[in-house]
């Protein structure tokens, strides 16, 4: 088991005691922590506030996080910010055994609940709650997260840190788990390996450097949390001796928990990593020594460590090794890869379904590819349709650099098979892929060199072909240049013609706009002027009609001035819609005897001129049509502005009309089309509801989105 490289992701910033509550304050109701855990995630979705009381069983060293336990269960607690004068601020953590009363809300965003504290107070100290006995696998699975538990087992791995602390792996018949604990002395810590121990502690999460959960860890925070039930023999080589054959025959069952000792010949050694392979006859074992080894190839040695069975191979971890005598490495066993992968390994061992994992083997094949990484090489060797992956970690002389693809090679190395495990009448592992671990460059022997036609030669050939292609391409580019110049001249001519067409279209659109302005604005005033002149020519008092005609002439002159001003300016200031519409009503009163009423609802903020001007012209045209064609006596203007946009509604009591009927007057009319075009240009809509004898209602709407766009952009001419 590889131990966790770091202890916690949650550090613990200091959290010292706060002042006790006043005597007059009502004491909070304390909830049992076990009930909180048993209630489950759904019970705390509302994040109600509650109070918990418990003893600190774990405390981080940086961020202010603790685990409190009241005997019914434990809960992770994130403490609130603390004053710099608190007694715990100097130590950086809350002491184990401190009794805290914490108020906050429960958060179930993880695999277990946590308390996000708003306030707390210290109630002194107390003994830690009793620990519940569980199997190591119960800790490793995370089922006992934040609980105080007790495990028993044999220490099989030990990684010491500073201050007589260590990460250890504890193994029992029911499983294994990682533990962080303290020892009284360095000697005690060194002797823990292979000892049977009992550890009390709190289960926490183990994280990597990026904060991701990698597993679960039992933390024993006090010296008293460790009890040695049976000390290991100080001499590791006093362990029971097993033959490699015995180990190979037992790899389907659970491995022994205590040290075992083996003998064999060294077939591979990596002194800086403490890795070596021992072989005896057709059996081998991988040994991971606790420290670097000075053994050499061919030495007869013994190793004492803990047996593991990863896959179908045999592994000895945390091992101590020593040399017995010098010797020669065994002869490699030649293997035929297709036979091995078919489960018929000839002559290597009696059981054809157990390939020689860790044996010194030899394979013949053709070099498919040679890859270089740092000072090492990786060779892909093809053999009868199968592929062997051979790795040489260090090639000091770079002897393999000149080996060409297609060369026939004999490769010697330590065999490592990947397996598929099958279950049926028993359990067996079927080999699927072979990799060879090479000792040095002499493990690669060239039987027949590969062809001269290599990648480098192919590169030179491609360069020559490429040069010829470049010359041909140059002539093609020359011809393409002439075609490009002819095409550019034609495109220039086409662009000039299109520009003229666009200019003509723009001129026609501007003429139509000016015609609409004159029709909707000036023509309605001219109609009123004509009415008063005809009235002044009749009998009766003519002074009123003459005064109104003079006022209309002033209005007509103002309308012409506005048209000329709009042609010369890029924009106009924003306009108050209420005042503007009332001005239209007053001007209309001069044109006829019809009564025009204006109602404004909602916001009365000024509107941009590009919006108000079309609305004004729609209102004028609708009023003029109501008076001229419908003989209306009453006209109502309703302006509404809300979050949906702007609405202008003009309704009258005139004679109305049918839009499907043929007009009696065949002269061209622009009023209705002008109103519709103005609303469409603003992104709005125009609705006309009229029936003969029932009056007419014209509704213009501009949505808020179109209104915002018009407010942020200059008006279009």
C-alpha positions in Angstrom: 0.0 0.0 0.0 1.3 3.4 -0.9 0.8 5.8 2.0 -0.7 9.3 1.6 1.8 12.0 0.9 0.0 14.7 2.8 -2.2 14.5 5.9 -5.1 17.0 5.5 -6.7 19.4 3.0 -8.4 21.2 5.8 -5.9 23.0 8.0 -7.1 24.5 11.2 -6.9 28.2 12.0 -6.9 29.0 15.7 -10.1 28.9 17.5 -10.0 29.8 21.2 -12.8 30.1 23.7 -15.2 33.0 23.5 -16.9 34.7 26.5 -19.7 32.7 28.2 -23.3 33.7 27.6 -24.8 36.2 30.1 -26.8 34.6 33.0 -30.1 36.2 31.7 -29.7 34.6 28.3 -31.8 31.5 27.7 -29.6 28.4 27.3 -29.8 26.9 23.8 -31.2 23.4 23.2 -28.3 21.0 22.5 -28.8 18.4 19.8 -27.0 15.0 19.9 -24.5 14.7 17.1 -25.6 11.1 16.5 -29.1 12.3 15.7 -27.8 14.9 13.3 -25.9 12.2 11.4 -28.8 9.8 11.4 -31.3 12.4 10.2 -29.6 12.4 6.8 -29.2 15.0 4.0 -32.9 15.8 3.4 -33.5 16.9 7.0 -31.2 19.9 6.7 -32.0 21.4 3.3 -33.5 24.4 5.0 -30.2 25.1 6.8 -31.9 25.7 10.2 -29.7 26.9 13.1 -28.9 24.4 15.9 -26.5 24.0 18.8 -24.0 21.1 19.4 -21.7 20.3 22.2 -18.8 18.0 22.1 -15.1 17.3 22.8 -12.5 18.2 20.2 -11.1 14.9 18.9 -9.2 16.3 15.9 -7.9 19.8 15.2 -6.2 21.1 12.1 -3.1 23.2 12.2 -4.0 26.2 9.9 -7.6 27.1 9.0 -9.7 26.8 12.1 -11.4 23.4 11.6 -12.1 20.8 14.2 -14.0 17.6 14.8 -16.2 17.5 17.9 -17.6 14.3 19.4 -20.3 14.0 22.1 -20.1 10.2 22.5 -23.0 9.6 20.0 -21.0 10.6 17.0 -18.5 13.1 15.6 -19.0 16.0 13.2 -16.6 18.2 11.2 -16.9 21.9 12.4 -15.8 25.0 10.6 -15.2 27.6 13.4 -15.9 31.3 12.9 -13.2 34.0 12.7 -11.4 34.6 16.0 -9.9 37.5 17.8 -6.1 37.8 17.8 -6.0 37.8 21.6 -7.5 34.3 21.9 -5.3 31.9 23.8 -5.3 29.4 20.9 -4.1 31.9 18.4 -0.5 31.5 19.4 -0.5 27.7 19.1 -2.4 27.7 15.8 -4.9 25.0 16.8 -7.6 24.1 19.3 -6.2 21.6 21.9 -7.5 18.1 21.8 -9.9 17.5 24.6 -11.4 21.0 24.6 -15.2 21.0 25.2 -16.9 23.4 22.8 -20.5 24.5 22.5 -21.1 25.6 18.9 -24.1 27.2 17.2 -24.5 27.2 13.4 -26.1 25.5 10.4 -25.6 22.0 9.0 -24.1 21.6 5.5 -24.6 18.3 3.7 -22.7 19.1 0.5 -20.2 16.4 1.0 -20.3 12.7 2.0 -20.8 13.6 5.7 -22.4 16.5 7.5 -20.4 19.5 8.7 -21.3 22.3 11.0 -20.7 25.9 9.7 -20.4 27.7 13.1 -21.6 31.2 13.7 -20.6 31.3 17.4 -19.0 29.1 20.1 -17.8 29.1 23.6 -15.3 26.9 25.5 -16.5 24.9 28.5 -13.1 23.6 29.6 -11.7 20.2 28.9 -12.8 16.6 29.2 -11.6 13.0 28.4 -12.1 12.0 24.8 -15.2 9.8 24.1 -14.7 6.1 23.8 -13.6 4.7 20.4 -15.7 2.1 18.6 -13.8 -1.0 17.4 -14.0 -1.4 13.6 -12.0 -3.2 10.9 -9.3 -1.3 8.9 -11.5 -1.7 5.7 -14.2 0.3 7.5 -11.8 3.2 7.8 -10.4 2.8 4.3 -14.0 3.0 2.8 -14.8 6.3 4.5 -17.9 4.9 6.2 -16.6 6.1 9.6 -15.6 9.6 8.5 -15.2 12.0 11.4 -15.9 9.2 13.9 -13.7 8.1 16.8 -12.8 4.5 16.1 -10.3 1.8 17.1 -8.4 -0.6 14.8 -6.0 -3.4 15.4 -3.5 -4.9 13.0 0.1 -5.4 12.0 2.2 -2.4 10.8 3.4 -3.3 7.3 4.6 0.1 6.0 6.1 3.1 7.9 7.0 6.5 6.5 8.4 8.7 9.2 8.0 12.5 9.3 9.6 15.0 11.6 8.9 15.0 15.3 8.4 11.3 15.9 5.4 11.1 13.7 4.7 8.7 10.9 2.3 7.5 8.3 1.8 3.7 8.7 -0.2 1.0 7.0 -2.1 -1.3 9.3 -3.2 -4.7 8.0 -5.6 -7.2 9.5 -7.5 -10.2 8.3 -10.4 -7.9 7.5 -8.5 -5.3 5.4 -6.0 -2.5 5.7 -5.9 1.3 6.2 -3.6 4.3 6.5 -2.9 5.8 10.0 -1.1 8.9 11.1 0.2 8.5 14.6 2.8 9.7 17.2 5.5 7.7 19.0 7.2 8.4 22.4 10.7 7.9 21.1 12.6 7.4 17.8 13.4 3.8 18.9 9.7 3.1 19.5 8.9 4.4 16.0 11.6 2.3 14.4 10.3 -0.9 16.1 6.7 -0.4 15.0 7.3 -2.2 11.7 5.8 -5.7 11.9 4.4 -5.0 15.4 0.8 -5.7 16.2 -0.8 -2.5 17.5 -4.1 -1.0 18.5 -4.8 2.6 17.5 -7.6 5.0 18.6 -8.2 8.0 16.5 -10.5 10.1 14.3 -11.2 9.3 10.6 -10.4 12.2 8.3 -10.0 12.7 4.5 -6.6 12.5 2.7 -6.1 14.9 -0.1 -3.5 15.5 -2.8 -1.9 18.9 -3.6 -4.8 20.0 -5.7 -7.3 19.4 -2.9 -8.9 16.2 -4.4 -9.9 13.4 -2.0 -7.5 10.5 -2.5 -8.7 8.3 0.4 -9.4 8.3 4.1 -7.0 8.3 7.1 -7.1 7.5 10.8 -5.5 10.3 12.8 -4.2 9.4 16.3 -3.5 12.9 17.8 -2.1 11.7 21.2 0.6 9.5 22.4 -1.9 7.4 24.4 -3.8 6.6 21.3 -1.1 4.0 20.3 -0.9 0.7 22.1 1.6 -1.9 21.1 0.1 -5.4 21.6 3.0 -7.4 20.4 6.5 -6.0 19.6 8.2 -7.3 16.4 11.5 -9.1 16.5 14.2 -6.5 16.1 16.0 -8.8 13.7 14.0 -8.8 10.4 15.9 -11.9 9.2 14.5 -14.0 12.0 11.2 -14.1 10.0 9.8 -17.4 8.7 11.6 -18.5 5.5 9.4 -19.2 2.5 10.4 -20.6 -0.9 9.5 -18.7 -4.0 7.6 -21.7 -5.1 5.4 -21.6 -2.0 4.7 -17.9 -2.6 3.8 -18.5 -6.3 1.4 -21.3 -5.2 -0.4 -19.1 -2.6 -1.1 -15.9 -4.6 -4.8 -16.7 -4.9 -5.3 -16.5 -1.1 -4.7 -13.7 1.5 -1.0 -12.9 2.1 0.6 -13.4 5.6 0.4 -10.3 7.8 3.8 -10.6 9.3 7.2 -10.5 7.7 8.4 -13.4 5.5 11.9 -14.2 4.3 13.0 -15.4 0.9 16.2 -16.5 -0.9 17.2 -16.0 -4.5 19.6 -14.8 -7.1 19.6 -11.1 -8.1 18.5 -10.7 -11.7 17.8 -7.0 -11.7 18.8 -4.2 -9.3 18.2 -0.4 -9.2 20.2 0.8 -6.3 18.9 4.4 -6.2 15.3 3.2 -6.1 15.7 0.2 -3.8 14.1 -2.1 -6.4 15.4 -5.6 -7.3 14.2 -9.0 -8.5 15.1 -12.3 -7.0 14.8 -15.6 -8.9 15.2 -19.2 -8.0 14.5 -21.8 -10.7 11.3 -20.9 -12.6 10.0 -18.6 -9.9 10.7 -14.9 -9.2 9.7 -12.1 -6.9 9.9 -8.3 -7.0 11.4 -6.8 -3.9 10.9 -3.1 -2.9 13.6 -2.5 -0.3 13.2 0.1 2.4 16.6 1.7 1.4 19.0 1.7 -1.5 20.7 -1.6 -2.1 24.4 -2.3 -2.9 23.7 -5.7 -4.4 24.9 -6.7 -7.9 23.6 -8.9 -10.6 24.2 -12.6 -9.8 24.5 -12.1 -6.0 22.7 -14.7 -3.9 20.7 -12.7 -1.4 17.8 -12.9 1.0 15.1 -10.4 1.6 12.7 -10.0 4.6 9.5 -8.0 4.0 5.7 -8.2 3.6 4.1 -10.3 0.9 1.7 -8.7 -1.5 -0.1 -10.2 -4.5 -0.8 -7.4 -7.1 -2.5 -9.1 -10.1 -0.9 -12.5 -10.5 2.7 -11.4 -9.5 4.4 -11.6 -6.1 5.7 -8.5 -4.4 7.8 -8.1 -1.2 7.4 -4.5 0.3 9.3 -2.6 3.1 12.0 -5.2 2.7 15.4 -5.5 4.3 18.0 -7.2 2.1 21.4 -8.7 2.6 24.0 -10.5 0.5 24.8 -14.1 1.1 27.4 -14.8 -1.6 28.4 -13.7 -5.1 27.4 -15.7 -8.1 26.2 -15.4 -11.8 22.8 -14.5 -13.0 20.7 -17.5 -14.2 20.3 -18.2 -17.9 17.3 -16.4 -19.4 14.3 -18.5 -20.4 13.5 -18.1 -24.1 9.8 -17.6 -24.6 7.6 -17.6 -27.7 5.1 -14.8 -27.2 2.1 -16.2 -29.1 2.3 -19.4 -27.1 2.5 -17.5 -23.8 -0.5 -15.4 -24.6 -2.4 -18.5 -25.7 -1.7 -20.0 -22.2 0.8 -22.6 -23.4 4.1 -21.4 -22.0 6.6 -24.1 -23.0 9.2 -25.2 -20.4 9.0 -22.2 -18.1 6.8 -23.7 -15.3 4.5 -26.5 -14.9 1.3 -24.5 -14.7 0.8 -23.1 -18.2 -1.8 -20.6 -17.0 0.8 -18.9 -14.8 3.2 -17.0 -17.0 6.7 -16.2 -15.6 6.1 -12.8 -14.0 9.5 -11.4 -12.8 11.5 -14.1 -14.6 14.6 -13.3 -16.6 13.4 -14.0 -20.2 14.5 -13.7 -23.8 12.3 -12.8 -26.7 13.1 -12.6 -30.4 11.4 -10.2 -32.8 11.6 -7.3 -35.2 12.1 -3.7 -34.0 9.0 -1.7 -34.9 10.0 1.6 -33.2 12.7 3.0 -31.0 11.7 5.9 -28.7 14.1 8.0 -26.7 13.1 9.6 -23.3 15.8 11.3 -21.3 18.8 9.0 -21.0 16.7 5.9 -21.6 15.0 4.1 -24.5 11.7 2.3 -25.2 11.7 -0.4 -27.9 8.6 -1.8 -29.5 9.3 -5.4 -30.7 7.0 -7.3 -33.0 6.8 -11.0 -32.7 4.4 -13.1 -34.7 1.7 -10.5 -34.7 2.2 -9.6 -31.0 4.0 -6.6 -29.5 6.6 -6.6 -26.7 7.3 -3.3 -24.9 11.0 -3.2 -23.7 12.3 -0.4 -21.4 15.9 0.6 -20.7 15.9 3.3 -18.0 19.6 4.4 -18.5 21.8 4.0 -21.5 25.0 5.8 -20.6 26.8 5.0 -23.9 23.7 5.6 -26.0 24.4 2.2 -27.6 20.9 1.7 -28.9 20.7 4.9 -30.8 22.1 3.4 -34.0 19.7 0.4 -34.1 17.5 0.7 -37.2 13.9 -0.1 -37.6 13.2 -3.5 -39.0 16.2 -5.1 -37.3 15.8 -8.6 -35.9 16.7 -8.5 -32.2 17.1 -10.8 -29.3 16.0 -8.9 -26.1 16.7 -10.2 -22.6 15.0 -8.7 -19.6 12.6 -9.1 -16.6 9.2 -10.2 -17.8 6.2 -8.3 -16.6 2.8 -9.5 -17.9 -0.6 -7.8 -17.8 -3.4 -10.1 -17.0 -7.1 -10.6 -17.3 -8.4 -12.3 -14.1 -11.1 -15.0 -14.7 -13.5 -16.7 -12.2 -15.2 -20.0 -12.7 -14.1 -23.4 -11.4 -11.4 -21.6 -9.4 -9.5 -18.4 -10.2 -6.8 -17.9 -12.8 -5.1 -15.1 -14.6 -4.7 -15.0 -18.4 -1.7 -13.1 -19.8 -2.6 -10.4 -22.3 0.5 -8.2 -22.8 4.3 -8.6 -22.1 6.7 -5.9 -21.1 10.5 -6.4 -20.6 12.6 -4.4 -18.1 16.1 -4.2 -19.5 19.2 -4.1 -17.3 21.7 -2.5 -19.7 22.3 -2.0 -23.4 23.9 -5.5 -23.7 20.4 -7.0 -23.2 19.7 -6.0 -26.8 21.5 -8.1 -29.4 21.1 -7.4 -33.1 20.6 -10.7 -35.1 20.1 -8.9 -38.5 20.3 -5.2 -39.2 17.3 -3.4 -40.6 17.0 -2.0 -44.1 19.0 1.1 -45.1 15.8 2.8 -46.2 15.1 4.7 -43.0 13.1 7.7 -42.0 16.2 9.9 -42.5 16.7 8.7 -46.1 13.0 9.1 -46.8 13.3 12.7 -45.5 16.1 13.5 -48.0 14.0 12.0 -50.9 11.1 14.0 -49.8 13.2 17.2 -49.8 14.3 16.6 -53.4 10.8 16.0 -54.5 9.7 19.1 -52.6 12.3 21.2 -54.4 10.9 20.1 -57.8 7.4 20.8 -56.6 8.5 24.4 -55.5 9.8 25.2 -59.0 6.6 24.0 -60.6 4.6 25.9 -58.0 6.6 29.1 -58.8 5.5 29.0 -62.5 2.0 28.3 -61.4 2.1 31.3 -59.1 3.3 33.5 -62.0 0.3 32.4 -64.1 -2.0 32.8 -61.1 -0.8 36.4 -60.7 -1.9 37.4 -64.2 -5.3 35.8 -63.5 -5.5 37.7 -60.2 -4.8 41.1 -61.8 -7.5 40.5 -64.5 -9.9 39.4 -61.8 -9.1 42.5 -59.7 -9.8 44.8 -62.6 -13.2 43.2 -63.2 -14.0 43.3 -59.5 -13.2 47.1 -59.4 -15.6 47.7 -62.3 -18.3 45.6 -60.7 -17.9 47.5 -57.4 -18.3 50.9 -59.1 -21.5 49.8 -60.7 -22.9 48.5 -57.4 -21.9 51.7 -55.6 -23.9 53.7 -58.1 -26.9 51.4 -57.6 -26.7 51.8 -53.8 -26.4 55.6 -54.1 -29.5 55.6 -56.2 -31.4 53.4 -53.8 -30.4 55.7 -50.8 -31.6 58.8 -52.7 -35.0 57.2 -53.4 -35.3 56.2 -49.7 -34.5 59.7 -48.6 -37.1 61.1 -51.1 -39.7 58.8 -49.7 -38.8 59.8 -46.1 -39.2 63.6 -47.0 -42.5 62.8 -48.7 -43.7 61.1 -45.6 -42.6 64.0 -43.4 -44.4 66.5 -45.6 -47.5 64.3 -45.8 -47.9 63.5 -42.1 -46.8 66.9 -40.8 -47.3 69.7 -43.3 -50.3 68.4 -45.2 -52.4 68.0 -42.1 -51.7 71.7 -41.2 -52.5 72.7 -44.8 -55.8 70.9 -44.5 -56.7 72.9 -41.4 -55.5 76.2 -43.1 -57.8 75.5 -46.0 -60.7 74.9 -43.6 -60.3 78.3 -41.9 -59.8 80.2 -45.2 -63.1 78.7 -46.6 -64.8 79.6 -43.3 -63.5 83.2 -43.4 -65.0 83.6 -46.9 -68.5 82.9 -45.6 -70.9 85.0 -43.6 -70.5 85.8 -40.0 -67.6 86.7 -37.7 -64.4 85.9 -39.6 -61.8 87.2 -37.2 -61.5 83.9 -35.3 -60.9 81.9 -38.5 -58.3 84.5 -39.7 -56.5 84.3 -36.4 -56.5 80.5 -36.5 -55.2 80.6 -40.1 -52.4 82.8 -39.1 -51.5 80.5 -36.3 -51.5 77.5 -38.7 -49.2 79.4 -41.1 -46.8 79.8 -38.2 -47.1 76.1 -37.5 -46.5 75.2 -41.2 -43.4 77.4 -41.2 -42.1 75.6 -38.0 -42.7 72.2 -39.6 -40.7 73.2 -42.6 -37.9 74.5 -40.3 -37.9 71.2 -38.5 -37.6 69.2 -41.8 -34.7 71.4 -42.9 -33.0 71.1 -39.4 -33.3 67.3 -39.5 -31.6 67.2 -42.9 -28.7 69.3 -41.6 -28.2 67.8 -38.2 -27.2 64.2 -37.1 -29.6 64.1 -34.1 -32.0 66.1 -32.0 -32.3 66.4 -28.2 -34.7 64.1 -26.3 -38.3 65.2 -26.1 -40.9 65.1 -23.3 -43.7 62.9 -24.8 -46.5 64.4 -22.6 -45.7 68.0 -23.6 -45.2 67.1 -27.2 -48.5 65.3 -27.5 -50.4 68.1 -25.8 -48.8 70.5 -28.3 -50.1 68.4 -31.1 -53.6 68.4 -29.5 -53.4 72.3 -29.2 -52.3 72.6 -32.8 -55.1 70.3 -34.0 -57.6 72.5 -32.1 -56.6 75.3 -34.5 -57.3 73.1 -37.5 -60.8 71.9 -36.7 -63.5 71.9 -34.1 -62.7 68.4 -33.0 -61.9 67.9 -29.3 -58.5 66.1 -28.7 -57.9 64.7 -25.2 -54.4 63.5 -24.2 -53.8 60.9 -21.4 -50.3 59.9 -20.2 -49.7 56.8 -18.1 -46.6 55.3 -16.6 -43.1 56.8 -16.8 -42.8 60.3 -18.4 -39.1 60.3 -19.0 -38.0 62.1 -22.2 -37.9 60.0 -25.4 -35.1 60.2 -27.9 -35.9 62.3 -31.0 -35.5 59.2 -33.4 -38.4 57.6 -31.4 -40.6 60.6 -30.5 -40.6 62.0 -34.1 -42.2 58.9 -35.8 -44.7 58.6 -32.9 -45.6 62.3 -33.3 -46.1 61.9 -37.1 -48.3 58.7 -36.5 -50.4 60.7 -34.0 -50.8 63.6 -36.5 -51.7 61.4 -39.4 -54.3 59.4 -37.3 -55.9 62.7 -36.1 -55.9 64.2 -39.6 -57.6 61.0 -41.0 -60.1 61.0 -38.2 -61.1 64.6 -38.9 -60.9 64.7 -42.7 -62.2 61.3 -43.6 -64.2 60.2 -40.5 -65.7 63.6 -39.4 -64.8 62.8 -35.9 -65.8 65.2 -33.1 -63.8 63.6 -30.3 -60.3 62.1 -30.4 -58.5 60.4 -27.5 -54.7 60.1 -27.3 -53.4 57.5 -24.7 -49.6 57.4 -24.2 -48.3 54.6 -22.0 -44.7 53.7 -21.0 -43.9 50.7 -18.9 -41.3 47.9 -18.7 -42.7 46.3 -21.9 -42.0 49.5 -24.0 -44.1 52.4 -25.3 -47.7 52.3 -26.5 -49.6 55.1 -28.3 -53.3 54.6 -28.9 -55.4 57.1 -31.0 -59.2 56.4 -31.0 -62.0 58.5 -32.4 -65.8 58.6 -32.7 -65.8 59.1 -36.5 -67.5 57.2 -39.2 -64.8 54.5 -39.5 -64.0 52.5 -42.6 -63.5 49.0 -44.0 -60.0 48.2 -45.1 -61.3 45.7 -47.6 -63.7 48.1 -49.4 -62.7 49.8 -52.6 -62.0 53.6 -51.9 -64.3 56.0 -53.8 -61.4 58.4 -54.1 -58.8 56.9 -56.5 -56.1 59.4 -55.7 -53.0 57.8 -54.2 -52.9 57.8 -50.4 -49.8 57.5 -48.2 -51.1 57.9 -44.7 -51.6 54.4 -43.6 -48.5 53.0 -45.4 -46.4 55.9 -43.9 -47.6 55.1 -40.3 -46.8 51.3 -40.8 -43.4 52.0 -42.3 -42.4 54.3 -39.4 -43.3 51.7 -36.8 -41.5 48.9 -38.7 -38.3 51.0 -39.0 -38.4 51.4 -35.1 -38.8 47.6 -34.6 -42.4 48.2 -33.5 -45.9 47.3 -34.8 -49.0 49.3 -35.9 -52.6 47.9 -35.5 -55.7 49.6 -37.0 -59.1 48.6 -35.8 -62.0 50.2 -37.6 -65.6 49.4 -38.8 -68.0 51.5 -40.7 -70.0 53.6 -38.2 -67.9 52.5 -35.2 -65.0 54.8 -35.3 -61.3 53.9 -35.6 -58.6 52.9 -33.1 -54.9 53.1 -34.2 -52.4 51.4 -31.8 -48.6 51.9 -32.2 -46.3 49.8 -30.0 -42.5 49.9 -29.6 -40.9 47.1 -27.5 -38.4 47.9 -24.8 -35.6 46.1 -26.6 -36.1 48.3 -29.7 -36.4 51.4 -27.6 -33.1 50.7 -25.8 -31.4 50.2 -29.2 -32.7 53.5 -30.5 -31.6 55.2 -27.3 -28.0 54.1 -27.6 -27.5 54.7 -31.3 -27.7 57.9 -33.4 -31.0 58.4 -35.4 -31.1 57.4 -39.0 -31.8 60.1 -41.6 
